[in-house]
Amino acid sequence: MLGSSNLLGLAVSDRCILAAQVRVSRDRRDLGPTAQFILPDNLSWEKPEAVGTALRQFLRQHHFSASHVVVGVPARWLLAREKEIPPASSQVAATMLRLQAERDFPQDLDLVFDYIGSPNPARTSRVLLTAITRQHFDRVVRMAEEAGLSVTAITSSTIALSAAASNSDALLSVVLSHDSAELMLRGNAAPRMLKHLPLLAGDKIPGNGHLSAGSLLTLGSEVQRAIALMPDDGAAPANRRIFLWDGVGLDSDVAESLGQRAGLQVRVLDSLSALGITSHRPENLESGKLGSAVALALSSARPERLAVDFLHTRLALPKQHRIGRQTLLGIATGIVLAAALGWIVFDIHNQQTALAELKDKLDKLKPSVKAAQAVVDKVRGTRGWFQTRPPYLACLGDITAAFPAEGRVYASMFSFHADGKGQVAGKAPDLESIQRVQERLLANPKFKDVKRLDSRDAGGRSKETAFTFTFTYIGLE
């Protein structure tokens, strides 16, 4: 690295998240902010987004600045089984391991698989097939996203710590915390067992650093059982020792007692200098407790070297590219052209069929069309008589119809305007006759606003009565 980077490691467990930030430069590993986030009683992994929100606030309060993180999960969340594979390449070995995973692990569990070890094309090899439930995997990813972090890898905290402490060649690695121990048994080439060992409530490690008798007995028995059941694969005698990471501050006699029970030499580490950390902050948490988180932060610099990474698993199904892109494009183009040509032929056939049907219908309709055309010609010949007739003629006809047929009432003046308003004046023998004419006009819906302006004697020797009507003619609307 030419520059320097701030790297973050998160070691998660059921109720706790250990966070450590390390600044890595060319020749230095400086410890940055560290903190322990205890999940409040109202939070749990069933709500990873809420955990992520709380974690984001917690990291800000403790001045964490790194955004890329490697997350380590406890062995309690993992399933692991040793598998023997014949000489094979990495691709063939991955296929065999996927088949064995489907056969050997519960089918009702949605699991994400990876393996620890390296297949050998020349001879039989052993690997540790490891799995995490999809539920735990998704919860970790959603928690990190909600916390504003970009996940670089998801791995085992114990395996990362053992590798960072350069003790990957030890026969057994034991990572001790306040309420549990994690054991990783290693063969000649790769880990062969990964196990979570809970300490009962009564056997938890006291604050004074003494391992209780019950805890020592449980741990020692489990170590003896693991070593006794391990087949001899030719491991060098120098490797038959126990690497113990002390995350609780044990007394020196505890390691000696554990070594005596197991019959192996125990090497105890609890200092971050064993991980290559150059400088410490006096206000940080205890070094031993921080071991897993610091190891995870250091692995962020080279995540491709992680023994197991569920985020970039080697057992993911490879993308299939059986047909080249150009070939696929040519096939698709041919299909489109064939479909277009078929559609054109089909459309022409349909149009020809429809045209033939229309011609047949026209031949059958010719007599009816000829008769209808004769009626149309007659109507067109008579239409001019009505469309060119002046509107006042219709009005005059309707007024004439309102006068009595015997001629006793007659009109002497008639006027009509373009807006339909008109006036008629005349004479009648008496008022009663005038009244009947007005009533007929009012009864005709073609007239409105019919009013009689006056009615008076005609004068002179005549005994007739003169009258004048105004009206509005609406008969042409």
C-alpha positions in Angstrom: 0.0 0.0 0.0 1.4 3.4 -1.0 -1.0 5.3 1.1 -2.9 4.5 4.3 -6.5 3.3 5.0 -8.8 3.2 7.9 -10.3 -0.4 8.2 -13.1 -1.5 10.4 -13.8 -4.9 11.9 -17.0 -6.0 13.6 -17.2 -9.2 15.6 -20.9 -9.9 16.2 -22.6 -12.2 18.6 -26.1 -12.7 19.9 -26.1 -9.7 22.2 -22.8 -7.9 21.6 -20.9 -6.3 18.7 -17.1 -5.5 19.2 -15.8 -2.8 16.9 -12.2 -1.9 16.1 -10.8 0.5 13.6 -7.2 0.1 12.4 -5.1 2.5 10.3 -2.9 0.5 7.9 0.0 2.1 6.2 3.1 0.7 4.5 4.9 -0.4 7.6 2.5 0.4 10.5 -0.7 -0.9 12.0 -2.1 1.8 14.3 -5.1 1.0 16.5 -7.9 3.6 16.1 -11.2 3.8 17.9 -12.6 0.7 19.6 -15.8 0.1 21.4 -18.2 -2.6 22.6 -21.8 -2.2 21.6 -24.2 -4.2 23.9 -27.7 -4.6 22.3 -30.3 -2.9 24.5 -33.1 -5.1 25.8 -35.5 -3.7 23.2 -33.3 -4.7 20.3 -32.6 -8.1 18.8 -31.3 -9.6 15.5 -34.9 -10.2 14.5 -35.0 -6.5 13.7 -31.6 -6.0 11.9 -32.5 -2.6 10.6 -33.2 -1.3 14.1 -29.8 -2.8 15.2 -28.1 -1.1 12.3 -29.7 2.3 13.1 -28.5 2.1 16.8 -25.1 0.9 15.7 -24.7 3.9 13.3 -25.3 6.3 16.1 -23.0 4.3 18.4 -20.1 4.4 15.9 -20.5 8.2 15.4 -20.4 8.8 19.1 -17.2 6.9 19.4 -15.6 8.6 16.3 -15.4 5.7 13.9 -14.8 7.0 10.4 -14.2 3.8 8.3 -17.0 2.8 5.9 -15.7 -0.6 4.6 -16.1 -3.5 7.1 -15.3 -7.2 7.5 -17.9 -8.8 9.7 -17.0 -11.9 11.8 -19.8 -14.2 13.0 -19.6 -16.6 16.0 -19.2 -20.3 15.4 -22.6 -20.7 17.1 -24.1 -19.4 13.9 -22.2 -21.8 11.6 -22.4 -25.4 10.6 -19.2 -27.2 9.6 -18.3 -30.7 8.4 -15.1 -32.1 7.2 -15.1 -33.5 3.7 -12.6 -35.6 1.8 -12.4 -34.9 -2.0 -10.5 -36.8 -4.6 -7.9 -35.2 -6.8 -9.7 -32.5 -8.6 -9.4 -28.9 -9.8 -11.1 -26.0 -7.9 -14.1 -26.0 -10.3 -14.6 -29.8 -10.1 -14.2 -29.7 -6.3 -16.7 -26.9 -6.0 -19.3 -29.0 -8.0 -18.7 -32.0 -5.7 -19.0 -30.0 -2.6 -22.2 -28.4 -3.7 -23.7 -31.9 -4.2 -22.4 -33.1 -0.8 -23.9 -30.0 0.8 -27.3 -30.8 -0.6 -27.0 -34.4 0.6 -25.5 -33.9 4.1 -27.1 -30.7 5.4 -30.8 -30.3 6.3 -32.9 -29.5 3.3 -35.3 -27.3 5.3 -32.6 -24.8 6.0 -31.7 -22.1 3.5 -27.9 -22.1 3.8 -25.0 -20.1 2.3 -22.0 -22.4 1.8 -18.2 -21.9 1.5 -15.3 -24.2 2.3 -11.9 -23.9 4.1 -8.9 -25.5 2.4 -7.5 -26.0 -1.1 -8.3 -28.9 -3.4 -5.3 -30.7 -4.9 -5.4 -31.9 -8.5 -2.7 -34.5 -7.6 -3.9 -36.2 -4.5 -6.9 -36.6 -2.1 -7.4 -33.5 0.1 -9.6 -32.6 3.1 -11.6 -29.4 3.4 -14.0 -28.0 6.0 -17.4 -27.4 4.4 -19.0 -24.5 6.3 -22.4 -22.9 6.2 -24.4 -20.0 7.6 -28.1 -19.8 7.5 -29.5 -17.4 5.0 -31.4 -15.7 7.8 -28.2 -14.8 9.8 -26.5 -13.8 6.5 -29.2 -11.4 5.5 -29.5 -10.0 9.0 -25.8 -9.1 9.0 -26.0 -7.5 5.6 -29.1 -5.5 6.4 -27.6 -4.4 9.7 -24.5 -3.1 8.0 -26.4 -1.3 5.3 -28.6 0.4 7.8 -25.4 1.4 9.7 -24.1 3.1 6.6 -21.3 0.5 6.1 -20.2 -1.4 3.0 -19.6 -5.1 3.8 -16.3 -6.4 2.3 -16.5 -9.9 3.6 -18.5 -12.1 6.1 -16.3 -14.7 7.8 -15.7 -16.6 11.1 -14.2 -14.4 13.9 -12.2 -17.3 15.3 -10.6 -18.3 11.9 -9.7 -14.7 11.2 -8.1 -14.2 14.6 -6.1 -17.4 14.3 -4.8 -16.4 10.9 -4.0 -12.9 12.0 -2.0 -14.2 15.0 0.1 -16.4 12.7 -1.1 -19.5 14.5 -2.8 -21.2 11.7 -0.4 -24.1 12.0 -1.4 -24.9 15.6 -3.2 -28.2 16.2 -6.0 -26.5 18.1 -7.0 -22.8 18.4 -9.2 -21.8 21.4 -10.7 -18.3 21.5 -12.0 -17.6 25.0 -14.6 -15.0 25.8 -16.6 -14.2 29.0 -19.4 -16.7 28.3 -18.1 -19.1 25.7 -15.1 -20.7 24.0 -14.7 -21.4 20.3 -12.5 -24.3 19.1 -10.9 -24.8 15.7 -9.1 -28.1 15.2 -6.6 -28.1 12.4 -5.2 -30.9 10.3 -2.0 -30.9 8.3 -3.4 -28.7 5.6 -6.7 -27.1 6.7 -9.1 -26.8 9.6 -11.1 -29.9 10.4 -13.5 -28.8 13.0 -15.1 -25.5 14.1 -17.1 -25.6 17.3 -18.9 -23.2 19.7 -18.6 -24.3 23.4 -21.0 -22.4 25.6 -20.1 -22.0 29.3 -23.1 -22.6 31.6 -24.4 -19.7 33.6 -22.8 -21.1 36.7 -19.5 -21.7 35.0 -18.9 -18.3 33.4 -15.5 -16.8 34.0 -15.4 -14.5 37.0 -14.1 -11.0 36.8 -10.9 -11.9 38.6 -9.6 -13.9 35.7 -9.9 -17.3 37.3 -11.5 -20.1 35.2 -14.0 -21.9 37.4 -13.5 -25.6 38.0 -16.6 -26.4 36.0 -15.5 -24.3 33.1 -12.0 -25.8 33.1 -13.4 -29.3 33.3 -15.8 -28.6 30.4 -13.2 -27.0 28.2 -10.5 -29.6 29.0 -12.8 -32.5 28.3 -13.9 -31.0 24.9 -10.2 -30.4 24.0 -9.3 -34.0 24.9 -12.3 -35.3 22.9 -11.5 -33.3 19.8 -7.8 -34.4 19.8 -8.7 -38.0 20.5 -11.2 -38.3 17.6 -8.9 -36.6 15.1 -7.4 -39.1 12.7 -3.6 -38.9 12.4 -2.8 -37.2 9.1 1.0 -36.9 9.6 1.0 -33.5 11.3 4.5 -32.4 12.4 5.2 -32.8 16.1 6.0 -29.1 16.4 2.5 -28.3 15.4 0.9 -30.4 18.1 0.2 -27.4 20.4 -2.7 -25.3 21.5 -3.1 -21.7 20.6 -5.3 -19.9 23.1 -6.4 -16.4 22.7 -7.2 -15.0 26.2 -10.2 -12.6 25.9 -10.9 -12.5 29.6 -7.6 -12.0 31.4 -6.8 -15.5 32.8 -4.3 -16.3 35.5 -1.1 -18.0 34.2 -1.9 -21.3 36.0 -5.1 -21.7 33.9 -3.2 -22.3 30.7 -0.9 -24.7 32.4 -3.8 -26.7 33.8 -5.5 -26.8 30.4 -2.2 -28.0 28.8 -1.8 -30.7 31.4 -5.4 -32.0 30.7 -4.9 -32.0 27.0 -1.3 -33.3 27.0 -0.2 -30.5 24.7 1.8 -27.3 25.0 -0.4 -24.2 25.3 0.6 -20.8 23.9 -1.4 -18.0 25.3 -1.8 -14.7 23.5 -3.7 -11.6 24.7 -1.7 -8.7 23.3 -2.6 -6.8 20.1 1.1 -6.7 19.3 0.8 -10.4 18.3 -1.5 -9.2 15.5 1.0 -6.6 14.3 -0.5 -3.6 15.9 2.2 -0.9 16.3 0.6 1.6 18.7 -2.2 1.3 21.3 -4.6 3.8 22.8 -4.6 3.7 26.6 -8.3 4.5 26.7 -9.2 1.4 24.6 -10.8 -1.8 25.8 -8.8 -4.7 27.1 -6.5 -6.0 24.3 -7.7 -9.6 24.7 -11.3 -8.7 24.2 -10.5 -6.7 21.1 -8.6 -9.5 19.4 -11.3 -10.8 17.0 -12.5 -7.2 15.9 -8.9 -6.1 15.3 -8.1 -9.3 13.3 -11.2 -8.7 11.2 -10.2 -5.0 10.6 -6.7 -6.2 9.4 -8.3 -8.7 7.0 -10.1 -5.8 5.3 -6.8 -4.9 3.6 -6.7 -8.3 1.8 -10.1 -9.9 2.0 -9.2 -12.3 -0.8 -6.9 -14.0 1.6 -9.7 -14.9 4.1 -10.0 -18.7 4.6 -13.8 -18.4 4.3 -16.0 -15.6 3.0 -19.7 -16.2 2.7 -20.2 -12.9 0.8 -17.9 -14.2 -2.0 -18.3 -17.9 -1.6 -16.4 -20.3 -3.8 -19.5 -22.5 -3.9 -21.7 -20.0 -5.7 -23.1 -21.4 -8.9 -21.0 -20.0 -11.8 -22.7 -17.9 -14.4 -23.5 -20.0 -17.5 -22.4 -18.6 -20.8 -22.9 -21.6 -23.1 -23.6 -19.5 -26.1 -21.4 -16.6 -27.2 -22.8 -13.1 -27.2 -22.5 -12.7 -31.0 -24.0 -16.1 -31.6 -26.9 -15.3 -29.3 -27.4 -11.9 -31.0 -27.5 -13.6 -34.4 -30.0 -16.2 -33.3 -32.2 -13.5 -31.8 -32.0 -11.5 -35.0 -32.9 -14.5 -37.1 -35.9 -15.3 -34.9 -37.1 -11.7 -35.1 -36.8 -11.6 -38.9 -38.5 -15.0 -39.3 -41.3 -13.9 -37.0 -41.7 -10.6 -39.0 -41.8 -12.4 -42.3 -44.3 -14.9 -41.0 -46.5 -12.1 -39.8 -46.3 -10.3 -43.1 -47.4 -13.4 -45.0 -50.2 -14.1 -42.5 -51.4 -10.4 -42.7 -51.4 -10.5 -46.6 -53.5 -13.7 -46.5 -56.0 -12.2 -44.1 -56.3 -9.0 -46.2 -56.9 -11.0 -49.3 -59.6 -13.1 -47.6 -61.2 -9.9 -46.2 -61.2 -8.3 -49.7 -62.9 -11.3 -51.3 -65.6 -11.3 -48.7 -66.2 -7.5 -49.2 -66.5 -7.9 -53.0 -69.1 -10.7 -52.5 -71.1 -8.5 -50.1 -71.0 -5.6 -52.6 -72.3 -7.8 -55.4 -75.2 -8.9 -53.2 -76.0 -5.3 -52.2 -76.1 -3.8 -55.7 -79.9 -4.1 -56.1 -80.6 -2.5 -52.8 -78.0 0.2 -53.5 -79.7 1.0 -56.9 -83.1 1.4 -55.2 -81.7 3.6 -52.4 -80.0 5.8 -55.0 -83.3 6.4 -56.7 -84.8 7.6 -53.4 -81.8 9.8 -52.7 -82.1 11.4 -56.1 -85.8 12.2 -55.5 -85.1 13.7 -52.1 -82.3 15.9 -53.5 -84.8 17.1 -56.2 -87.3 18.2 -53.7 -84.9 19.5 -51.0 -84.6 22.9 -52.8 -88.3 23.6 -52.4 -87.9 23.6 -48.6 -84.3 24.9 -48.1 -84.9 28.0 -50.3 -88.4 28.9 -49.1 -88.3 32.2 -47.2 -89.1 31.8 -43.4 -91.8 34.4 -43.4 -93.9 32.2 -45.7 -94.2 29.5 -43.0 -95.0 32.2 -40.4 -97.7 33.7 -42.6 -99.1 30.3 -43.2 -99.4 29.6 -39.5 -101.0 33.0 -38.9 -103.5 32.4 -41.6 -104.4 29.1 -40.0 -105.3 31.0 -36.8 -107.9 33.2 -38.5 -111.4 31.8 -39.0 -112.1 30.2 -42.4 -115.3 32.1 -43.0 -113.4 35.4 -43.5 -115.0 37.5 -40.8 -111.6 38.3 -39.4 -108.9 39.5 -41.8 -105.5 41.0 -41.8 -104.6 44.4 -43.2 -100.9 44.5 -42.3 -98.2 41.8 -41.7 -94.5 42.4 -40.9 -91.7 39.9 -40.1 -88.1 40.4 -39.2 -85.0 38.1 -39.5 -84.9 37.6 -35.7 -88.4 36.0 -35.8 -90.2 39.0 -34.3 -93.3 40.1 -36.2 -96.6 42.1 -36.2 -100.0 41.6 -37.7 -102.9 44.1 -37.8 -106.4 43.5 -39.0 -110.1 43.9 -38.3 -112.8 41.8 -36.8 -116.6 42.2 -36.3 -116.2 42.0 -32.5 -113.8 41.6 -29.6 -114.8 37.9 -29.1 -113.5 37.1 -32.6 -110.2 38.8 -31.9 -109.9 36.9 -28.6 -110.3 33.6 -30.4 -107.6 34.4 -32.9 -105.2 35.3 -30.1 -106.0 32.0 -28.3 -105.2 30.0 -31.4 -101.9 31.8 -31.8 -101.1 31.2 -28.1 -102.0 27.5 -28.5 -99.6 27.1 -31.4 -96.1 26.1 -30.1 -94.4 27.9 -33.0 -95.4 31.3 -31.5 -94.3 32.8 -28.2 -94.8 36.2 -26.6 -98.1 36.8 -28.4 -99.5 40.1 -27.2 -102.4 42.2 -28.3 -101.4 45.9 -28.4 -104.9 47.4 -28.8 -108.4 46.8 -30.1 -110.5 49.8 -31.0 -113.4 50.8 -33.3 -112.4 51.0 -36.9 -114.1 54.4 -37.2 -116.4 55.9 -39.9 -119.4 53.9 -40.8 -117.8 50.6 -40.1 -118.8 48.7 -37.1 -115.7 46.6 -37.1 -113.0 46.5 -34.4 -109.3 47.0 -35.3 -106.6 45.0 -33.6 -102.8 44.6 -33.6 -100.8 41.5 -32.4 -97.0 41.3 -31.8 -95.3 37.9 -31.6 -92.1 36.0 -31.9 -92.0 33.1 -34.4 -89.9 30.1 -33.4 -91.4 27.6 -35.8 -88.1 27.3 -37.8 -85.8 26.5 -34.8 
